[in-house]
Amino acid sequence: MSNAQPQWLLYAIASGGCAALNGVFAKLTTTELTSQWAESVSQAFGLSAGLSRIAEFVIRAFFFSMNLAFNAVMWGLFTRALTLATSTVRVSVINTSANFMLTAVLGLAIFRESLPALWWLGASLLVAGSVIIGRREEGKEVGAAGTAGSEPAVAAGAASEPFRDEPDAPLAGADDANLHDSVELERKTKQRVPATGNEHET
């Protein structure tokens, strides 16, 4: 268990990072910044106007393919983290936090985006809400684990009772006991009858 915890943590952080890169490449597929980069590449290689458009198309197609690739890797890492972790909410919290932090850094580094304080407030509230939900689910799991230990005892007590087809039906073996008592009573009655007849004769 000690080795599994760092593994799921690394997988969760890596999946969050891939999710952030997925968003970056998705934005680069459609943003005007890609056109500026394609124009710079065309000028560096001395391409004509027609080849410049082809170069821009190739660059956007590359960004789109990277978007799909990081999306697939992200889901693979996220699924692996869910498999190793004991709580799915913990994985979601780490994934979301890593995604937010790396998205903020990449947005500032690539797109020169300065995130307002309201964005950080919303991200903090989202992470805090996820943590609260995670603690509630952990409490439910602990309660379920405590009640699960009493089930074998109940099952053992139910197994020790004789089977009844209906609630009002007699217990299994009760008919045999009643039949045995009736035969024994009849035998004792037959033994007493001759003795009573001898007393009248005397």
C-alpha positions as CSV (number, residue, x, y, z in Angstrom):
1,M,0.0,0.0,0.0
2,S,2.9,2.3,0.7
3,N,4.1,2.0,-2.9
4,A,0.7,2.4,-4.4
5,Q,0.0,5.8,-2.8
6,P,2.9,7.6,-4.6
7,Q,2.1,5.9,-7.8
8,W,-1.6,7.1,-8.0
9,L,-0.5,10.5,-6.9
10,L,2.0,10.8,-9.7
11,Y,-0.5,9.5,-12.2
12,A,-3.1,12.0,-11.0
13,I,-0.7,14.9,-11.3
14,A,0.5,13.7,-14.7
15,S,-3.1,13.4,-15.9
16,G,-3.8,17.0,-14.8
17,G,-0.8,18.2,-16.6
18,C,-1.8,16.4,-19.8
19,A,-5.3,18.0,-19.4
20,A,-3.7,21.4,-19.3
21,L,-1.5,20.7,-22.3
22,N,-4.6,19.4,-24.1
23,G,-6.3,22.7,-23.6
24,V,-3.3,24.6,-24.7
25,F,-3.0,22.7,-28.0
26,A,-6.7,23.0,-28.6
27,K,-6.4,26.8,-28.3
28,L,-3.4,26.9,-30.5
29,T,-5.4,25.1,-33.2
30,T,-7.7,28.1,-33.6
31,T,-6.0,31.1,-32.2
32,E,-4.5,34.0,-34.1
33,L,-1.2,33.4,-32.4
34,T,-0.7,30.3,-34.6
35,S,-1.1,32.4,-37.7
36,Q,1.7,34.7,-36.5
37,W,4.0,31.7,-35.8
38,A,3.2,30.3,-39.3
39,E,4.1,33.7,-40.9
40,S,7.3,33.8,-39.0
41,V,8.2,30.3,-40.1
42,S,7.4,31.3,-43.7
43,Q,9.5,34.4,-43.6
44,A,12.4,32.4,-42.1
45,F,12.3,29.9,-44.9
46,G,11.4,32.4,-47.6
47,L,8.1,30.7,-48.5
48,S,5.7,32.2,-51.0
49,A,2.1,33.2,-50.0
50,G,0.7,29.9,-51.2
51,L,3.3,27.9,-49.3
52,S,2.8,30.1,-46.3
53,R,-0.9,29.1,-46.1
54,I,0.1,25.5,-46.4
55,A,2.6,25.9,-43.6
56,E,-0.1,27.4,-41.4
57,F,-2.4,24.5,-42.2
58,V,0.3,22.0,-41.4
59,I,1.1,23.7,-38.1
60,R,-2.6,23.9,-37.1
61,A,-3.0,20.2,-38.0
62,F,0.0,19.4,-35.8
63,F,-1.5,21.2,-32.9
64,F,-4.8,19.4,-33.4
65,S,-3.1,16.0,-33.5
66,M,-1.2,16.9,-30.3
67,N,-4.6,17.9,-28.7
68,L,-6.0,14.4,-29.5
69,A,-2.8,12.7,-28.3
70,F,-2.7,14.5,-24.9
71,N,-6.4,13.9,-24.5
72,A,-5.9,10.1,-24.9
73,V,-2.8,10.1,-22.6
74,M,-4.7,12.1,-20.0
75,W,-7.6,9.6,-19.9
76,G,-5.1,6.7,-19.7
77,L,-3.2,8.2,-16.8
78,F,-6.4,9.3,-15.0
79,T,-7.9,5.8,-15.3
80,R,-4.6,4.3,-14.0
81,A,-4.7,6.6,-11.0
82,L,-8.3,5.6,-10.2
83,T,-7.3,2.0,-10.3
84,L,-4.4,2.4,-7.8
85,A,-6.1,4.9,-5.5
86,T,-8.6,4.0,-2.7
87,S,-10.7,7.1,-3.2
88,T,-11.8,8.4,-6.6
89,V,-12.5,11.9,-5.1
90,R,-8.8,12.3,-4.1
91,V,-7.7,11.5,-7.7
92,S,-10.2,14.1,-9.0
93,V,-9.0,16.8,-6.6
94,I,-5.3,16.2,-7.4
95,N,-6.1,16.1,-11.2
96,T,-8.2,19.3,-11.0
97,S,-5.6,21.2,-8.9
98,A,-2.7,20.2,-11.2
99,N,-4.8,21.2,-14.3
100,F,-5.6,24.6,-12.9
101,M,-2.1,25.4,-11.8
102,L,-0.4,24.3,-15.0
103,T,-3.1,26.0,-17.1
104,A,-2.4,29.3,-15.3
105,V,1.4,29.0,-15.9
106,L,1.1,28.0,-19.5
107,G,-1.5,30.7,-20.2
108,L,0.9,33.3,-18.8
109,A,4.0,31.9,-20.6
110,I,2.5,31.2,-24.1
111,F,-0.5,33.5,-24.5
112,R,0.6,36.3,-22.1
113,E,-2.7,35.9,-20.2
114,S,-2.9,37.4,-16.7
115,L,-5.5,35.7,-14.7
116,P,-7.7,37.9,-12.5
117,A,-8.3,37.4,-8.8
118,L,-11.8,36.2,-9.5
119,W,-10.4,33.2,-11.5
120,W,-8.1,32.2,-8.5
121,L,-11.1,32.6,-6.2
122,G,-13.3,30.3,-8.3
123,A,-10.5,27.7,-8.6
124,S,-10.0,27.8,-4.9
125,L,-13.7,27.3,-4.2
126,L,-13.9,24.4,-6.7
127,V,-10.9,22.6,-5.1
128,A,-12.3,23.3,-1.6
129,G,-15.7,21.9,-2.6
130,S,-14.0,18.8,-4.0
131,V,-12.1,18.2,-0.7
132,I,-15.3,18.5,1.3
133,I,-17.1,16.0,-0.8
134,G,-14.1,13.7,-0.6
135,R,-14.1,13.8,3.2
136,R,-17.8,13.0,3.3
137,E,-17.3,10.0,1.0
138,E,-14.4,8.8,3.1
139,G,-16.7,9.0,6.2
140,K,-19.4,6.9,4.4
141,E,-16.8,4.3,3.4
142,V,-15.6,4.0,7.0
143,G,-19.2,3.5,8.2
144,A,-19.9,0.9,5.5
145,A,-16.7,-0.9,6.5
146,G,-17.8,-1.0,10.1
147,T,-21.2,-2.4,9.4
148,A,-19.9,-4.9,7.0
149,G,-18.2,-6.8,9.9
150,S,-21.5,-7.6,11.5
151,E,-23.0,-9.4,8.5
152,P,-21.2,-12.8,9.0
153,A,-22.6,-12.9,12.6
154,V,-26.1,-12.3,11.4
155,A,-25.7,-14.8,8.7
156,A,-24.4,-17.4,11.1
157,G,-27.3,-16.8,13.5
158,A,-29.8,-17.2,10.7
159,A,-28.1,-20.4,9.5
160,S,-28.4,-22.0,13.0
161,E,-32.2,-21.7,12.9
162,P,-34.2,-24.5,11.3
163,F,-35.7,-23.8,7.9
164,R,-39.4,-22.7,7.8
165,D,-41.3,-22.6,4.5
166,E,-43.8,-20.2,6.0
167,P,-43.7,-17.9,9.1
168,D,-46.4,-19.9,10.9
169,A,-45.2,-23.3,9.9
170,P,-43.8,-25.6,12.7
171,L,-40.1,-26.1,12.9
172,A,-38.5,-28.9,10.9
173,G,-38.5,-32.1,13.0
174,A,-41.5,-31.0,15.2
175,D,-43.9,-33.4,13.4
176,D,-41.5,-36.3,14.1
177,A,-41.4,-35.4,17.7
178,N,-45.2,-35.2,18.0
179,L,-45.6,-38.6,16.3
180,H,-43.1,-40.2,18.6
181,D,-45.0,-38.8,21.6
182,S,-48.3,-40.2,20.3
183,V,-46.8,-43.7,19.8
184,E,-45.3,-43.6,23.3
185,L,-48.6,-42.5,24.8
186,E,-50.5,-45.2,23.0
187,R,-48.1,-47.9,24.1
188,K,-48.4,-46.8,27.8
189,T,-52.2,-46.8,27.5
190,K,-52.2,-50.4,26.2
191,Q,-49.9,-51.5,29.1
192,R,-52.4,-50.0,31.6
193,V,-55.6,-51.6,30.2
194,P,-54.9,-55.2,31.2
195,A,-53.9,-54.2,34.7
196,T,-57.2,-52.3,35.2
197,G,-59.2,-55.4,34.0
198,N,-57.5,-57.7,36.6
199,E,-58.4,-55.4,39.4
200,H,-62.1,-55.7,38.6
201,E,-61.9,-59.4,38.4
202,T,-60.5,-59.7,41.9
